[in-house]
């Protein structure tokens, strides 16, 4: 039995090499053991670096960032 989850996928990048929403949903479903609400935001390098600076105080472009839902600023939904 799979747990219920809510998933929001945001594409904030114009690159052509992005996973489909269905693929991201399959990845999340495979990783979940409990009910959850998850947002996946795929961004360009500029936004990734800005988020890393804002939330981790690191000045480089990361390949993955994770945050608790309450940590995201109101401007990012």
PQR file with spaces between the fields and no chain letter, atoms N, CA, C, O and H, PARSE charges and radii, in Angstrom:
ATOM       1  N    UNK     1       0.830   -1.177    0.000 -0.4000 1.5000
ATOM       2  CA   UNK     1       0.000    0.000    0.000 -0.0000 2.0000
ATOM       3  C    UNK     1       0.875    1.239    0.000  0.5500 1.7000
ATOM       4  O    UNK     1       1.736    1.381    0.868 -0.5500 1.4000
ATOM       5  N    UNK     2       0.673    2.143   -0.957 -0.4000 1.5000
ATOM       6  CA   UNK     2       1.452    3.365   -1.040 -0.0000 2.0000
ATOM       7  C    UNK     2       0.806    4.458   -0.204  0.5500 1.7000
ATOM       8  O    UNK     2      -0.416    4.604   -0.231 -0.5500 1.4000
ATOM       9  H    UNK     2      -0.027    2.028   -1.662  0.4000 1.0000
ATOM      10  N    UNK     3       1.604    5.237    0.545 -0.4000 1.5000
ATOM      11  CA   UNK     3       1.036    6.344    1.308 -0.0000 2.0000
ATOM      12  C    UNK     3       0.558    7.449    0.371  0.5500 1.7000
ATOM      13  O    UNK     3       1.058    7.589   -0.745 -0.5500 1.4000
ATOM      14  H    UNK     3       2.596    5.118    0.566  0.4000 1.0000
ATOM      15  N    UNK     4      -0.418    8.233    0.839 -0.4000 1.5000
ATOM      16  CA   UNK     4      -0.869    9.380    0.063 -0.0000 2.0000
ATOM      17  C    UNK     4       0.164   10.494    0.168  0.5500 1.7000
ATOM      18  O    UNK     4       0.821   10.651    1.198 -0.5500 1.4000
ATOM      19  H    UNK     4      -0.824    8.119    1.746  0.4000 1.0000
ATOM      20  N    UNK     5       0.301   11.263   -0.906 -0.4000 1.5000
ATOM      21  CA   UNK     5       1.179   12.417   -0.847 -0.0000 2.0000
ATOM      22  C    UNK     5       0.701   13.475   -1.817  0.5500 1.7000
ATOM      23  O    UNK     5       0.017   13.191   -2.801 -0.5500 1.4000
ATOM      24  H    UNK     5      -0.232   11.135   -1.742  0.4000 1.0000
ATOM      25  N    UNK     6       1.081   14.700   -1.511 -0.4000 1.5000
ATOM      26  CA   UNK     6       0.802   15.834   -2.380 -0.0000 2.0000
ATOM      27  C    UNK     6       2.137   16.284   -2.953  0.5500 1.7000
ATOM      28  O    UNK     6       3.106   16.459   -2.214 -0.5500 1.4000
ATOM      29  H    UNK     6       1.636   14.930   -0.711  0.4000 1.0000
ATOM      30  N    UNK     7       2.190   16.470   -4.264 -0.4000 1.5000
ATOM      31  CA   UNK     7       3.447   16.830   -4.915 -0.0000 2.0000
ATOM      32  C    UNK     7       3.243   18.046   -5.804  0.5500 1.7000
ATOM      33  O    UNK     7       2.329   18.078   -6.627 -0.5500 1.4000
ATOM      34  H    UNK     7       1.403   16.328   -4.864  0.4000 1.0000
ATOM      35  N    UNK     8       4.089   19.032   -5.635 -0.4000 1.5000
ATOM      36  CA   UNK     8       4.112   20.202   -6.500 -0.0000 2.0000
ATOM      37  C    UNK     8       5.463   20.231   -7.191  0.5500 1.7000
ATOM      38  O    UNK     8       6.499   20.240   -6.527 -0.5500 1.4000
ATOM      39  H    UNK     8       4.832   19.006   -4.966  0.4000 1.0000
ATOM      40  N    UNK     9       5.462   20.245   -8.518 -0.4000 1.5000
ATOM      41  CA   UNK     9       6.697   20.313   -9.288 -0.0000 2.0000
ATOM      42  C    UNK     9       6.756   21.666   -9.968  0.5500 1.7000
ATOM      43  O    UNK     9       5.835   22.037  -10.696 -0.5500 1.4000
ATOM      44  H    UNK     9       4.620   20.237   -9.057  0.4000 1.0000
ATOM      45  N    UNK    10       7.832   22.408   -9.737 -0.4000 1.5000
ATOM      46  CA   UNK    10       8.003   23.736  -10.308 -0.0000 2.0000
ATOM      47  C    UNK    10       9.230   23.741  -11.195  0.5500 1.7000
ATOM      48  O    UNK    10      10.319   23.367  -10.759 -0.5500 1.4000
ATOM      49  H    UNK    10       8.580   22.106   -9.146  0.4000 1.0000
ATOM      50  N    UNK    11       9.062   24.163  -12.436 -0.4000 1.5000
ATOM      51  CA   UNK    11      10.176   24.287  -13.360 -0.0000 2.0000
ATOM      52  C    UNK    11      10.509   25.774  -13.518  0.5500 1.7000
ATOM      53  O    UNK    11       9.736   26.526  -14.112 -0.5500 1.4000
ATOM      54  H    UNK    11       8.178   24.468  -12.791  0.4000 1.0000
ATOM      55  N    UNK    12      11.655   26.190  -12.987 -0.4000 1.5000
ATOM      56  CA   UNK    12      12.100   27.576  -13.084 -0.0000 2.0000
ATOM      57  C    UNK    12      13.408   27.620  -13.862  0.5500 1.7000
ATOM      58  O    UNK    12      14.338   28.339  -13.495 -0.5500 1.4000
ATOM      59  H    UNK    12      12.283   25.579  -12.505  0.4000 1.0000
ATOM      60  N    UNK    13      13.467   26.859  -14.917 -0.4000 1.5000
ATOM      61  CA   UNK    13      14.651   26.762  -15.756 -0.0000 2.0000
ATOM      62  C    UNK    13      14.185   26.517  -17.183  0.5500 1.7000
ATOM      63  O    UNK    13      13.180   25.844  -17.411 -0.5500 1.4000
ATOM      64  H    UNK    13      12.712   26.275  -15.214  0.4000 1.0000
ATOM      65  N    UNK    14      14.914   27.061  -18.134 -0.4000 1.5000
ATOM      66  CA   UNK    14      14.536   26.892  -19.529 -0.0000 2.0000
ATOM      67  C    UNK    14      15.372   25.840  -20.250  0.5500 1.7000
ATOM      68  O    UNK    14      15.308   25.732  -21.474 -0.5500 1.4000
ATOM      69  H    UNK    14      15.731   27.608  -17.950  0.4000 1.0000
ATOM      70  N    UNK    15      16.141   25.078  -19.515 -0.4000 1.5000
ATOM      71  CA   UNK    15      16.944   24.039  -20.131 -0.0000 2.0000
ATOM      72  C    UNK    15      16.041   22.971  -20.759  0.5500 1.7000
ATOM      73  O    UNK    15      14.922   22.755  -20.294 -0.5500 1.4000
ATOM      74  H    UNK    15      16.193   25.166  -18.520  0.4000 1.0000
ATOM      75  N    UNK    16      16.513   22.323  -21.784 -0.4000 1.5000
ATOM      76  CA   UNK    16      15.732   21.291  -22.461 -0.0000 2.0000
ATOM      77  C    UNK    16      15.832   19.929  -21.775  0.5500 1.7000
ATOM      78  O    UNK    16      15.029   19.037  -22.049 -0.5500 1.4000
ATOM      79  H    UNK    16      17.422   22.499  -22.162  0.4000 1.0000
ATOM      80  N    UNK    17      16.802   19.768  -20.896 -0.4000 1.5000
ATOM      81  CA   UNK    17      17.077   18.470  -20.295 -0.0000 2.0000
ATOM      82  C    UNK    17      16.467   18.384  -18.898  0.5500 1.7000
ATOM      83  O    UNK    17      17.193   18.316  -17.905 -0.5500 1.4000
ATOM      84  H    UNK    17      17.454   20.493  -20.674  0.4000 1.0000
ATOM      85  N    UNK    18      15.120   18.385  -18.817 -0.4000 1.5000
ATOM      86  CA   UNK    18      14.422   18.318  -17.538 -0.0000 2.0000
ATOM      87  C    UNK    18      13.636   17.019  -17.435  0.5500 1.7000
ATOM      88  O    UNK    18      13.149   16.506  -18.443 -0.5500 1.4000
ATOM      89  H    UNK    18      14.530   18.440  -19.623  0.4000 1.0000
ATOM      90  N    UNK    19      13.509   16.483  -16.221 -0.4000 1.5000
ATOM      91  CA   UNK    19      12.660   15.300  -16.072 -0.0000 2.0000
ATOM      92  C    UNK    19      11.194   15.699  -16.253  0.5500 1.7000
ATOM      93  O    UNK    19      10.818   16.845  -16.005 -0.5500 1.4000
ATOM      94  H    UNK    19      13.905   16.900  -15.402  0.4000 1.0000
ATOM      95  N    UNK    20      10.391   14.761  -16.681 -0.4000 1.5000
ATOM      96  CA   UNK    20       8.963   15.034  -16.798 -0.0000 2.0000
ATOM      97  C    UNK    20       8.340   15.078  -15.406  0.5500 1.7000
ATOM      98  O    UNK    20       8.896   14.541  -14.448 -0.5500 1.4000
ATOM      99  H    UNK    20      10.697   13.831  -16.883  0.4000 1.0000
ATOM     100  N    UNK    21       7.181   15.725  -15.307 -0.4000 1.5000
ATOM     101  CA   UNK    21       6.469   15.742  -14.024 -0.0000 2.0000
ATOM     102  C    UNK    21       6.135   14.318  -13.581  0.5500 1.7000
ATOM     103  O    UNK    21       6.219   14.000  -12.394 -0.5500 1.4000
ATOM     104  H    UNK    21       6.729   16.162  -16.085  0.4000 1.0000
ATOM     105  N    UNK    22       5.758   13.467  -14.526 -0.4000 1.5000
ATOM     106  CA   UNK    22       5.438   12.077  -14.195 -0.0000 2.0000
ATOM     107  C    UNK    22       6.668   11.353  -13.645  0.5500 1.7000
ATOM     108  O    UNK    22       6.545   10.563  -12.710 -0.5500 1.4000
ATOM     109  H    UNK    22       5.689   13.726  -15.489  0.4000 1.0000
ATOM     110  N    UNK    23       7.844   11.608  -14.208 -0.4000 1.5000
ATOM     111  CA   UNK    23       9.067   10.966  -13.725 -0.0000 2.0000
ATOM     112  C    UNK    23       9.382   11.421  -12.303  0.5500 1.7000
ATOM     113  O    UNK    23       9.725   10.598  -11.455 -0.5500 1.4000
ATOM     114  H    UNK    23       7.944   12.250  -14.968  0.4000 1.0000
ATOM     115  N    UNK    24       9.272   12.718  -12.032 -0.4000 1.5000
ATOM     116  CA   UNK    24       9.535   13.219  -10.680 -0.0000 2.0000
ATOM     117  C    UNK    24       8.546   12.594   -9.699  0.5500 1.7000
ATOM     118  O    UNK    24       8.926   12.201   -8.595 -0.5500 1.4000
ATOM     119  H    UNK    24       8.994   13.387  -12.721  0.4000 1.0000
ATOM     120  N    UNK    25       7.279   12.503  -10.101 -0.4000 1.5000
ATOM     121  CA   UNK    25       6.267   11.896   -9.231 -0.0000 2.0000
ATOM     122  C    UNK    25       6.626   10.429   -8.924  0.5500 1.7000
ATOM     123  O    UNK    25       6.466    9.984   -7.788 -0.5500 1.4000
ATOM     124  H    UNK    25       6.971   12.821  -10.998  0.4000 1.0000
ATOM     125  N    UNK    26       7.101    9.690   -9.910 -0.4000 1.5000
ATOM     126  CA   UNK    26       7.515    8.295   -9.675 -0.0000 2.0000
ATOM     127  C    UNK    26       8.695    8.233   -8.707  0.5500 1.7000
ATOM     128  O    UNK    26       8.731    7.369   -7.832 -0.5500 1.4000
ATOM     129  H    UNK    26       7.231   10.051  -10.833  0.4000 1.0000
ATOM     130  N    UNK    27       9.673    9.155   -8.860 -0.4000 1.5000
ATOM     131  CA   UNK    27      10.818    9.178   -7.942 -0.0000 2.0000
ATOM     132  C    UNK    27      10.361    9.419   -6.512  0.5500 1.7000
ATOM     133  O    UNK    27      10.808    8.744   -5.584 -0.5500 1.4000
ATOM     134  H    UNK    27       9.644    9.857   -9.572  0.4000 1.0000
ATOM     135  N    UNK    28       9.470   10.385   -6.343 -0.4000 1.5000
ATOM     136  CA   UNK    28       8.998   10.720   -4.998 -0.0000 2.0000
ATOM     137  C    UNK    28       8.204    9.557   -4.408  0.5500 1.7000
ATOM     138  O    UNK    28       8.413    9.186   -3.253 -0.5500 1.4000
ATOM     139  H    UNK    28       9.108   10.933   -7.096  0.4000 1.0000
ATOM     140  N    UNK    29       7.311    8.992   -5.183 -0.4000 1.5000
ATOM     141  CA   UNK    29       6.510    7.870   -4.697 -0.0000 2.0000
ATOM     142  C    UNK    29       7.401    6.712   -4.258  0.5500 1.7000
ATOM     143  O    UNK    29       7.120    6.053   -3.257 -0.5500 1.4000
ATOM     144  H    UNK    29       7.141    9.294   -6.121  0.4000 1.0000
ATOM     145  N    UNK    30       8.469    6.465   -5.005 -0.4000 1.5000
ATOM     146  CA   UNK    30       9.384    5.378   -4.666 -0.0000 2.0000
ATOM     147  C    UNK    30      10.145    5.660   -3.372  0.5500 1.7000
ATOM     148  O    UNK    30      10.535    4.726   -2.671 -0.5500 1.4000
ATOM     149  H    UNK    30       8.697    7.000   -5.818  0.4000 1.0000
ATOM     150  N    UNK    31      10.360    6.934   -3.048 -0.4000 1.5000
ATOM     151  CA   UNK    31      11.149    7.300   -1.878 -0.0000 2.0000
ATOM     152  C    UNK    31      10.318    7.413   -0.596  0.5500 1.7000
ATOM     153  O    UNK    31      10.874    7.383    0.501 -0.5500 1.4000
ATOM     154  H    UNK    31      10.043    7.692   -3.617  0.4000 1.0000
ATOM     155  N    UNK    32       9.017    7.540   -0.722 -0.4000 1.5000
ATOM     156  CA   UNK    32       8.178    7.788    0.454 -0.0000 2.0000
ATOM     157  C    UNK    32       7.857    6.512    1.231  0.5500 1.7000
ATOM     158  O    UNK    32       7.586    5.461    0.651 -0.5500 1.4000
ATOM     159  H    UNK    32       8.565    7.564   -1.613  0.4000 1.0000
ATOM     160  N    UNK    33       7.893    6.630    2.525 -0.4000 1.5000
ATOM     161  CA   UNK    33       7.421    5.563    3.396 -0.0000 2.0000
ATOM     162  C    UNK    33       6.213    6.010    4.200  0.5500 1.7000
ATOM     163  O    UNK    33       5.500    5.175    4.755 -0.5500 1.4000
ATOM     164  H    UNK    33       8.113    7.484    2.996  0.4000 1.0000
ATOM     165  N    UNK    34       5.969    7.326    4.275 -0.4000 1.5000
ATOM     166  CA   UNK    34       4.876    7.901    5.052 -0.0000 2.0000
ATOM     167  C    UNK    34       4.192    8.972    4.206  0.5500 1.7000
ATOM     168  O    UNK    34       4.761    9.466    3.233 -0.5500 1.4000
ATOM     169  H    UNK    34       6.549    8.005    3.824  0.4000 1.0000
ATOM     170  N    UNK    35       2.984    9.319    4.583 -0.4000 1.5000
ATOM     171  CA   UNK    35       2.278   10.400    3.896 -0.0000 2.0000
ATOM     172  C    UNK    35       3.103   11.692    4.010  0.5500 1.7000
ATOM     173  O    UNK    35       3.733   11.941    5.037 -0.5500 1.4000
ATOM     174  H    UNK    35       2.522    8.918    5.374  0.4000 1.0000
ATOM     175  N    UNK    36       3.094   12.504    2.955 -0.4000 1.5000
ATOM     176  CA   UNK    36       3.915   13.717    2.955 -0.0000 2.0000
ATOM     177  C    UNK    36       3.402   14.703    1.932  0.5500 1.7000
ATOM     178  O    UNK    36       2.607   14.360    1.058 -0.5500 1.4000
ATOM     179  H    UNK    36       2.582   12.301    2.120  0.4000 1.0000
ATOM     180  N    UNK    37       3.869   15.940    2.054 -0.4000 1.5000
ATOM     181  CA   UNK    37       3.649   16.962    1.042 -0.0000 2.0000
ATOM     182  C    UNK    37       5.025   17.416    0.585  0.5500 1.7000
ATOM     183  O    UNK    37       5.849   17.820    1.405 -0.5500 1.4000
ATOM     184  H    UNK    37       4.515   16.219    2.765  0.4000 1.0000
ATOM     185  N    UNK    38       5.280   17.355   -0.712 -0.4000 1.5000
ATOM     186  CA   UNK    38       6.611   17.623   -1.261 -0.0000 2.0000
ATOM     187  C    UNK    38       6.494   18.608   -2.410  0.5500 1.7000
ATOM     188  O    UNK    38       5.592   18.503   -3.241 -0.5500 1.4000
ATOM     189  H    UNK    38       4.610   17.027   -1.378  0.4000 1.0000
ATOM     190  N    UNK    39       7.417   19.572   -2.451 -0.4000 1.5000
ATOM     191  CA   UNK    39       7.537   20.465   -3.593 -0.0000 2.0000
ATOM     192  C    UNK    39       8.913   20.235   -4.205  0.5500 1.7000
ATOM     193  O    UNK    39       9.922   20.254   -3.500 -0.5500 1.4000
ATOM     194  H    UNK    39       8.150   19.657   -1.776  0.4000 1.0000
ATOM     195  N    UNK    40       8.953   20.020   -5.501 -0.4000 1.5000
ATOM     196  CA   UNK    40      10.201   19.893   -6.242 -0.0000 2.0000
ATOM     197  C    UNK    40      10.282   21.104   -7.154  0.5500 1.7000
ATOM     198  O    UNK    40       9.397   21.316   -7.983 -0.5500 1.4000
ATOM     199  H    UNK    40       8.133   20.005   -6.074  0.4000 1.0000
ATOM     200  N    UNK    41      11.335   21.900   -7.012 -0.4000 1.5000
ATOM     201  CA   UNK    41      11.520   23.091   -7.838 -0.0000 2.0000
ATOM     202  C    UNK    41      12.823   22.919   -8.595  0.5500 1.7000
ATOM     203  O    UNK    41      13.888   22.815   -7.986 -0.5500 1.4000
ATOM     204  H    UNK    41      12.054   21.727   -6.339  0.4000 1.0000
ATOM     205  N    UNK    42      12.748   22.888   -9.906 -0.4000 1.5000
ATOM     206  CA   UNK    42      13.930   22.742  -10.748 -0.0000 2.0000
ATOM     207  C    UNK    42      14.279   24.128  -11.262  0.5500 1.7000
ATOM     208  O    UNK    42      13.489   24.752  -11.971 -0.5500 1.4000
ATOM     209  H    UNK    42      11.883   22.973  -10.400  0.4000 1.0000
ATOM     210  N    UNK    43      15.466   24.608  -10.903 -0.4000 1.5000
ATOM     211  CA   UNK    43      15.845   25.991  -11.176 -0.0000 2.0000
ATOM     212  C    UNK    43      17.114   26.061  -12.010  0.5500 1.7000
ATOM     213  O    UNK    43      17.816   25.067  -12.197 -0.5500 1.4000
ATOM     214  H    UNK    43      16.108   24.101  -10.327  0.4000 1.0000
ATOM     215  N    UNK    44      17.392   27.269  -12.508 -0.4000 1.5000
ATOM     216  CA   UNK    44      18.638   27.478  -13.230 -0.0000 2.0000
ATOM     217  C    UNK    44      19.764   27.742  -12.221  0.5500 1.7000
ATOM     218  O    UNK    44      19.516   27.853  -11.021 -0.5500 1.4000
ATOM     219  H    UNK    44      16.822   28.077  -12.356  0.4000 1.0000
ATOM     220  N    UNK    45      20.976   27.839  -12.709 -0.4000 1.5000
ATOM     221  CA   UNK    45      22.149   27.998  -11.839 -0.0000 2.0000
ATOM     222  C    UNK    45      22.070   29.274  -11.005  0.5500 1.7000
ATOM     223  O    UNK    45      22.468   29.278   -9.840 -0.5500 1.4000
ATOM     224  H    UNK    45      21.178   27.749  -13.684  0.4000 1.0000
ATOM     225  N    UNK    46      21.561   30.352  -11.590 -0.4000 1.5000
ATOM     226  CA   UNK    46      21.482   31.622  -10.868 -0.0000 2.0000
ATOM     227  C    UNK    46      20.582   31.504   -9.634  0.5500 1.7000
ATOM     228  O    UNK    46      20.959   31.941   -8.546 -0.5500 1.4000
ATOM     229  H    UNK    46      21.237   30.349  -12.537  0.4000 1.0000
ATOM     230  N    UNK    47      19.405   30.920   -9.803 -0.4000 1.5000
ATOM     231  CA   UNK    47      18.498   30.777   -8.660 -0.0000 2.0000
ATOM     232  C    UNK    47      19.033   29.772   -7.650  0.5500 1.7000
ATOM     233  O    UNK    47      18.879   29.973   -6.445 -0.5500 1.4000
ATOM     234  H    UNK    47      19.099   30.566  -10.686  0.4000 1.0000
ATOM     235  N    UNK    48      19.658   28.697   -8.116 -0.4000 1.5000
ATOM     236  CA   UNK    48      20.237   27.713   -7.197 -0.0000 2.0000
ATOM     237  C    UNK    48      21.303   28.354   -6.317  0.5500 1.7000
ATOM     238  O    UNK    48      21.357   28.103   -5.113 -0.5500 1.4000
ATOM     239  H    UNK    48      19.783   28.533   -9.094  0.4000 1.0000
ATOM     240  N    UNK    49      22.143   29.177   -6.916 -0.4000 1.5000
ATOM     241  CA   UNK    49      23.190   29.848   -6.136 -0.0000 2.0000
ATOM     242  C    UNK    49      22.576   30.828   -5.144  0.5500 1.7000
ATOM     243  O    UNK    49      23.035   30.917   -4.006 -0.5500 1.4000
ATOM     244  H    UNK    49      22.100   29.381   -7.894  0.4000 1.0000
ATOM     245  N    UNK    50      21.544   31.568   -5.557 -0.4000 1.5000
ATOM     246  CA   UNK    50      20.887   32.524   -4.661 -0.0000 2.0000
ATOM     247  C    UNK    50      20.220   31.804   -3.484  0.5500 1.7000
ATOM     248  O    UNK    50      20.327   32.258   -2.345 -0.5500 1.4000
ATOM     249  H    UNK    50      21.171   31.496   -6.483  0.4000 1.0000
ATOM     250  N    UNK    51      19.538   30.696   -3.746 -0.4000 1.5000
ATOM     251  CA   UNK    51      18.911   29.933   -2.668 -0.0000 2.0000
ATOM     252  C    UNK    51      19.963   29.370   -1.721  0.5500 1.7000
ATOM     253  O    UNK    51      19.779   29.399   -0.504 -0.5500 1.4000
ATOM     254  H    UNK    51      19.451   30.328   -4.671  0.4000 1.0000
ATOM     255  N    UNK    52      21.063   28.858   -2.266 -0.4000 1.5000
ATOM     256  CA   UNK    52      22.134   28.321   -1.440 -0.0000 2.0000
ATOM     257  C    UNK    52      22.734   29.408   -0.559  0.5500 1.7000
ATOM     258  O    UNK    52      23.050   29.164    0.606 -0.5500 1.4000
ATOM     259  H    UNK    52      21.212   28.835   -3.254  0.4000 1.0000
ATOM     260  N    UNK    53      22.890   30.596   -1.108 -0.4000 1.5000
ATOM     261  CA   UNK    53      23.418   31.722   -0.331 -0.0000 2.0000
ATOM     262  C    UNK    53      22.431   32.126    0.766  0.5500 1.7000
ATOM     263  O    UNK    53      22.816   32.318    1.920 -0.5500 1.4000
ATOM     264  H    UNK    53      22.634   30.794   -2.054  0.4000 1.0000
ATOM     265  N    UNK    54      21.156   32.252    0.392 -0.4000 1.5000
ATOM     266  CA   UNK    54      20.133   32.702    1.345 -0.0000 2.0000
ATOM     267  C    UNK    54      19.924   31.720    2.495  0.5500 1.7000
ATOM     268  O    UNK    54      19.806   32.136    3.648 -0.5500 1.4000
ATOM     269  H    UNK    54      20.844   32.096   -0.545  0.4000 1.0000
ATOM     270  N    UNK    55      19.877   30.429    2.195 -0.4000 1.5000
ATOM     271  CA   UNK    55      19.491   29.445    3.200 -0.0000 2.0000
ATOM     272  C    UNK    55      20.655   28.690    3.828  0.5500 1.7000
ATOM     273  O    UNK    55      20.525   28.173    4.938 -0.5500 1.4000
ATOM     274  H    UNK    55      19.973   30.092    1.259  0.4000 1.0000
ATOM     275  N    UNK    56      21.784   28.618    3.141 -0.4000 1.5000
ATOM     276  CA   UNK    56      22.915   27.867    3.688 -0.0000 2.0000
ATOM     277  C    UNK    56      24.158   28.732    3.836  0.5500 1.7000
ATOM     278  O    UNK    56      25.176   28.276    4.356 -0.5500 1.4000
ATOM     279  H    UNK    56      21.890   29.038    2.240  0.4000 1.0000
ATOM     280  N    UNK    57      24.079   29.991    3.376 -0.4000 1.5000
ATOM     281  CA   UNK    57      25.201   30.930    3.457 -0.0000 2.0000
ATOM     282  C    UNK    57      26.444   30.391    2.747  0.5500 1.7000
ATOM     283  O    UNK    57      27.570   30.561    3.216 -0.5500 1.4000
ATOM     284  H    UNK    57      23.252   30.361    2.953  0.4000 1.0000
ATOM     285  N    UNK    58      26.213   29.744    1.613 -0.4000 1.5000
ATOM     286  CA   UNK    58      27.290   29.202    0.781 -0.0000 2.0000
ATOM     287  C    UNK    58      27.193   29.856   -0.588  0.5500 1.7000
ATOM     288  O    UNK    58      26.096   29.990   -1.131 -0.5500 1.4000
ATOM     289  H    UNK    58      25.299   29.606    1.232  0.4000 1.0000
ATOM     290  N    UNK    59      28.319   30.263   -1.151 -0.4000 1.5000
ATOM     291  CA   UNK    59      28.320   31.028   -2.388 -0.0000 2.0000
ATOM     292  C    UNK    59      28.590   30.236   -3.654  0.5500 1.7000
ATOM     293  O    UNK    59      29.266   30.733   -4.554 -0.5500 1.4000
ATOM     294  H    UNK    59      29.210   30.154   -0.710  0.4000 1.0000
ATOM     295  N    UNK    60      28.082   29.023   -3.745 -0.4000 1.5000
ATOM     296  CA   UNK    60      28.304   28.230   -4.953 -0.0000 2.0000
ATOM     297  C    UNK    60      26.980   27.640   -5.444  0.5500 1.7000
ATOM     298  O    UNK    60      25.972   27.668   -4.737 -0.5500 1.4000
ATOM     299  H    UNK    60      27.533   28.619   -3.013  0.4000 1.0000
ATOM     300  N    UNK    61      27.003   27.115   -6.649 -0.4000 1.5000
ATOM     301  CA   UNK    61      25.819   26.489   -7.241 -0.0000 2.0000
ATOM     302  C    UNK    61      25.795   25.022   -6.806  0.5500 1.7000
ATOM     303  O    UNK    61      26.676   24.254   -7.194 -0.5500 1.4000
ATOM     304  H    UNK    61      27.822   27.093   -7.223  0.4000 1.0000
ATOM     305  N    UNK    62      24.801   24.621   -6.005 -0.4000 1.5000
ATOM     306  CA   UNK    62      24.698   23.220   -5.598 -0.0000 2.0000
ATOM     307  C    UNK    62      23.934   22.421   -6.648  0.5500 1.7000
ATOM     308  O    UNK    62      23.247   22.997   -7.491 -0.5500 1.4000
ATOM     309  H    UNK    62      24.086   25.245   -5.690  0.4000 1.0000
ATOM     310  N    UNK    63      24.050   21.105   -6.599 -0.4000 1.5000
ATOM     311  CA   UNK    63      23.250   20.297   -7.517 -0.0000 2.0000
ATOM     312  C    UNK    63      21.904   19.918   -6.906  0.5500 1.7000
ATOM     313  O    UNK    63      20.967   19.601   -7.638 -0.5500 1.4000
ATOM     314  H    UNK    63      24.608   20.637   -5.915  0.4000 1.0000
ATOM     315  N    UNK    64      21.790   19.944   -5.574 -0.4000 1.5000
ATOM     316  CA   UNK    64      20.534   19.650   -4.883 -0.0000 2.0000
ATOM     317  C    UNK    64      20.462   20.493   -3.616  0.5500 1.7000
ATOM     318  O    UNK    64      21.452   20.624   -2.896 -0.5500 1.4000
ATOM     319  H    UNK    64      22.552   20.201   -4.979  0.4000 1.0000
ATOM     320  N    UNK    65      19.290   21.065   -3.345 -0.4000 1.5000
ATOM     321  CA   UNK    65      19.022   21.753   -2.076 -0.0000 2.0000
ATOM     322  C    UNK    65      17.747   21.167   -1.499  0.5500 1.7000
ATOM     323  O    UNK    65      16.800   20.903   -2.240 -0.5500 1.4000
ATOM     324  H    UNK    65      18.486   20.959   -3.930  0.4000 1.0000
ATOM     325  N    UNK    66      17.707   20.958   -0.190 -0.4000 1.5000
ATOM     326  CA   UNK    66      16.490   20.498    0.463 -0.0000 2.0000
ATOM     327  C    UNK    66      16.177   21.415    1.633  0.5500 1.7000
ATOM     328  O    UNK    66      17.079   21.899    2.316 -0.5500 1.4000
ATOM     329  H    UNK    66      18.477   21.172    0.412  0.4000 1.0000
ATOM     330  N    UNK    67      14.893   21.648    1.859 -0.4000 1.5000
ATOM     331  CA   UNK    67      14.449   22.515    2.939 -0.0000 2.0000
ATOM     332  C    UNK    67      13.196   21.937    3.563  0.5500 1.7000
ATOM     333  O    UNK    67      12.407   21.278    2.886 -0.5500 1.4000
ATOM     334  H    UNK    67      14.159   21.254    1.304  0.4000 1.0000
ATOM     335  N    UNK    68      13.008   22.185    4.864 -0.4000 1.5000
ATOM     336  CA   UNK    68      11.724   21.938    5.504 -0.0000 2.0000
ATOM     337  C    UNK    68      10.733   22.923    4.914  0.5500 1.7000
ATOM     338  O    UNK    68      11.115   24.050    4.599 -0.5500 1.4000
ATOM     339  H    UNK    68      13.649   22.721    5.414  0.4000 1.0000
ATOM     340  N    UNK    69       9.475   22.539    4.754 -0.4000 1.5000
ATOM     341  CA   UNK    69       8.476   23.392    4.115 -0.0000 2.0000
ATOM     342  C    UNK    69       8.418   24.780    4.766  0.5500 1.7000
ATOM     343  O    UNK    69       8.332   25.783    4.058 -0.5500 1.4000
ATOM     344  H    UNK    69       9.165   21.623    5.010  0.4000 1.0000
ATOM     345  N    UNK    70       8.463   24.850    6.073 -0.4000 1.5000
ATOM     346  CA   UNK    70       8.369   26.119    6.787 -0.0000 2.0000
ATOM     347  C    UNK    70       9.548   27.051    6.551  0.5500 1.7000
ATOM     348  O    UNK    70       9.454   28.240    6.856 -0.5500 1.4000
ATOM     349  H    UNK    70       8.533   24.035    6.648  0.4000 1.0000
ATOM     350  N    UNK    71      10.652   26.547    6.020 -0.4000 1.5000
ATOM     351  CA   UNK    71      11.826   27.377    5.797 -0.0000 2.0000
ATOM     352  C    UNK    71      11.764   28.177    4.503  0.5500 1.7000
ATOM     353  O    UNK    71      12.518   29.138    4.343 -0.5500 1.4000
ATOM     354  H    UNK    71      10.728   25.581    5.772  0.4000 1.0000
ATOM     355  N    UNK    72      10.892   27.808    3.581 -0.4000 1.5000
ATOM     356  CA   UNK    72      10.819   28.486    2.286 -0.0000 2.0000
ATOM     357  C    UNK    72      10.166   29.855    2.460  0.5500 1.7000
ATOM     358  O    UNK    72       9.174   29.996    3.176 -0.5500 1.4000
ATOM     359  H    UNK    72      10.280   27.028    3.710  0.4000 1.0000
ATOM     360  N    UNK    73      10.726   30.841    1.808 -0.4000 1.5000
ATOM     361  CA   UNK    73      10.179   32.183    1.920 -0.0000 2.0000
ATOM     362  C    UNK    73       8.800   32.255    1.270  0.5500 1.7000
ATOM     363  O    UNK    73       8.494   31.446    0.393 -0.5500 1.4000
ATOM     364  H    UNK    73      11.531   30.726    1.227  0.4000 1.0000
ATOM     365  N    UNK    74       7.961   33.209    1.684 -0.4000 1.5000
ATOM     366  CA   UNK    74       6.608   33.312    1.127 -0.0000 2.0000
ATOM     367  C    UNK    74       6.571   33.528   -0.375  0.5500 1.7000
ATOM     368  O    UNK    74       5.564   33.205   -1.005 -0.5500 1.4000
ATOM     369  H    UNK    74       8.210   33.866    2.396  0.4000 1.0000
ATOM     370  N    UNK    75       7.627   34.062   -0.974 -0.4000 1.5000
ATOM     371  CA   UNK    75       7.652   34.309   -2.414 -0.0000 2.0000
ATOM     372  C    UNK    75       7.837   33.052   -3.247  0.5500 1.7000
ATOM     373  O    UNK    75       7.640   33.079   -4.462 -0.5500 1.4000
ATOM     374  H    UNK    75       8.445   34.326   -0.462  0.4000 1.0000
ATOM     375  N    UNK    76       8.210   31.960   -2.612 -0.4000 1.5000
ATOM     376  CA   UNK    76       8.416   30.697   -3.334 -0.0000 2.0000
ATOM     377  C    UNK    76       7.311   29.750   -2.915  0.5500 1.7000
ATOM     378  O    UNK    76       7.204   29.376   -1.747 -0.5500 1.4000
ATOM     379  H    UNK    76       8.370   31.938   -1.625  0.4000 1.0000
ATOM     380  N    UNK    77       6.486   29.365   -3.884 -0.4000 1.5000
ATOM     381  CA   UNK    77       5.372   28.461   -3.557 -0.0000 2.0000
ATOM     382  C    UNK    77       5.426   27.216   -4.398  0.5500 1.7000
ATOM     383  O    UNK    77       4.570   26.342   -4.262 -0.5500 1.4000
ATOM     384  H    UNK    77       6.572   29.670   -4.833  0.4000 1.0000
